[in-house]
Amino acid sequence: MAFEISSTQLSDILLLEPRVFADERGFFMETYQSRDFARLGIPDNFVQDNQSGSRRGILRGLHYQILNPQGKLVRCIVGEIFDVAVDLRRSSPTFGRWTGTYLSAENKRQLWIPIGFAHGFFTVSEWAEVLYKASDYYNPKGERCVLWNDPQIGVQWPVPAGESPLLSPKDQLGLPLAQAETFD
Ligand SMILES: Cc1cn([C@H]2C[C@H](O)[C@@H](COP(=O)(O)OP(=O)(O)O[C@H]3O[C@@H](C)C(=O)[C@@H](O)[C@H]3O)O2)c(=O)[nH]c1=O
């Protein structure tokens, strides 16, 4: 296995640490391997890759799709983000709970977020680029957003004291968990 796996506070959210081969030229690592990932229960039918770039202080989230729900395999290839998943599965013992982890170009970690979770991140570095694979297609009609600072969830975003995160107009209109559509 080219990855070390650890679980997070939410057992279905997996943190993957790739094996990095460093030499005088630089480094090499596998970033995705269908057979190994299938053994971990991570689907091998990713159909879309996405990349976004964000300035420091930008917060994207907390997003999910109710139509064409997506599992996401997330990594940061430039800079550093704080990546968050929230359990939206009503039948789950961890419904409404969140986990967060720093992903960076330096630590090369990946976070696996299955269907049933909302996802978002906060940009810690001056600039960050995030690359993620998705297990279903983008469907704007099915897009939903949970409010980033819903007190019922209580995500502890690493926003510096005295600052506020910058959100898209769409994300400012996210719904509190109590009003959001959730998964069974
Ligand atoms: C997500 C997405 C957006 N778009 C377009 C729509 C819009 O004009 C522009 C920017 O879209 P958004 O503002 O929704 O981008 P963004 O806020 O970066 O949305 C993403 O946030 C992270 C946290 C996720 O988990 C993703 O699944 C996705 O929801 O890109 C696509 O064409 N395909 C896509 O898959």
The ligand as an SDF file (V2000), in Angstrom:
LIG
                    3D

 35 37  0  0  0  0  0  0  0  0999 V2000
  -18.3580   22.8270   -8.1840 C   0  0  0  0  0  0  0  0  0  0  0  0
  -18.4180   23.2170   -9.6670 C   0  0  0  0  0  0  0  0  0  0  0  0
  -18.5680   24.5300  -10.0430 C   0  0  0  0  0  0  0  0  0  0  0  0
  -18.6520   24.8780  -11.3450 N   0  0  0  0  0  0  0  0  0  0  0  0
  -18.7950   26.3020  -11.7020 C   0  0  0  0  0  0  0  0  0  0  0  0
  -20.0530   26.9550  -11.1650 C   0  0  0  0  0  0  0  0  0  0  0  0
  -19.6230   28.3550  -10.8400 C   0  0  0  0  0  0  0  0  0  0  0  0
  -19.8200   29.2100  -11.9640 O   0  0  0  0  0  0  0  0  0  0  0  0
  -18.1290   28.2780  -10.5720 C   0  0  0  0  0  0  0  0  0  0  0  0
  -17.7740   28.3710   -9.1070 C   0  0  0  0  0  0  0  0  0  0  0  0
  -18.5920   27.4230   -8.4220 O   0  0  0  0  0  0  0  0  0  0  0  0
  -18.7100   27.4160   -6.8370 P   0  0  0  0  0  0  0  0  0  0  0  0
  -18.8100   28.8030   -6.3410 O   0  0  0  0  0  0  0  0  0  0  0  0
  -19.8030   26.4670   -6.4650 O   0  0  0  0  0  0  0  0  0  0  0  0
  -17.2830   26.8060   -6.4310 O   0  0  0  0  0  0  0  0  0  0  0  0
  -16.8020   26.3090   -4.9980 P   0  0  0  0  0  0  0  0  0  0  0  0
  -17.3640   27.2300   -3.9610 O   0  0  0  0  0  0  0  0  0  0  0  0
  -15.3410   26.1610   -5.0400 O   0  0  0  0  0  0  0  0  0  0  0  0
  -17.5300   24.9090   -4.8510 O   0  0  0  0  0  0  0  0  0  0  0  0
  -16.8390   23.7660   -4.4100 C   0  0  0  0  0  0  0  0  0  0  0  0
  -16.5770   23.9120   -3.0180 O   0  0  0  0  0  0  0  0  0  0  0  0
  -15.9560   22.8090   -2.3880 C   0  0  0  0  0  0  0  0  0  0  0  0
  -15.8700   23.1010   -0.9070 C   0  0  0  0  0  0  0  0  0  0  0  0
  -16.5980   21.5090   -2.7030 C   0  0  0  0  0  0  0  0  0  0  0  0
  -16.6950   20.5870   -1.8830 O   0  0  0  0  0  0  0  0  0  0  0  0
  -17.0150   21.3110   -4.1270 C   0  0  0  0  0  0  0  0  0  0  0  0
  -17.8090   20.1660   -4.2790 O   0  0  0  0  0  0  0  0  0  0  0  0
  -17.6980   22.5290   -4.6790 C   0  0  0  0  0  0  0  0  0  0  0  0
  -18.9700   22.6710   -4.0690 O   0  0  0  0  0  0  0  0  0  0  0  0
  -17.7150   27.0100  -11.1150 O   0  0  0  0  0  0  0  0  0  0  0  0
  -18.5650   23.9110  -12.3260 C   0  0  0  0  0  0  0  0  0  0  0  0
  -18.6240   24.2180  -13.5510 O   0  0  0  0  0  0  0  0  0  0  0  0
  -18.3940   22.5960  -11.9730 N   0  0  0  0  0  0  0  0  0  0  0  0
  -18.3180   22.2110  -10.6700 C   0  0  0  0  0  0  0  0  0  0  0  0
  -18.1440   20.9960  -10.3830 O   0  0  0  0  0  0  0  0  0  0  0  0
  1  2  1  0
  2  3  2  0
  2 34  1  0
  3  4  1  0
  4  5  1  0
  4 31  1  0
  5  6  1  0
  5 30  1  0
  6  7  1  0
  7  8  1  0
  7  9  1  0
  9 10  1  0
  9 30  1  0
 10 11  1  0
 11 12  1  0
 12 13  2  0
 12 14  1  0
 12 15  1  0
 15 16  1  0
 16 17  2  0
 16 18  1  0
 16 19  1  0
 19 20  1  0
 20 21  1  0
 20 28  1  0
 21 22  1  0
 22 23  1  0
 22 24  1  0
 24 25  2  0
 24 26  1  0
 26 27  1  0
 26 28  1  0
 28 29  1  0
 31 32  2  0
 31 33  1  0
 33 34  1  0
 34 35  2  0
M  END
$$$$
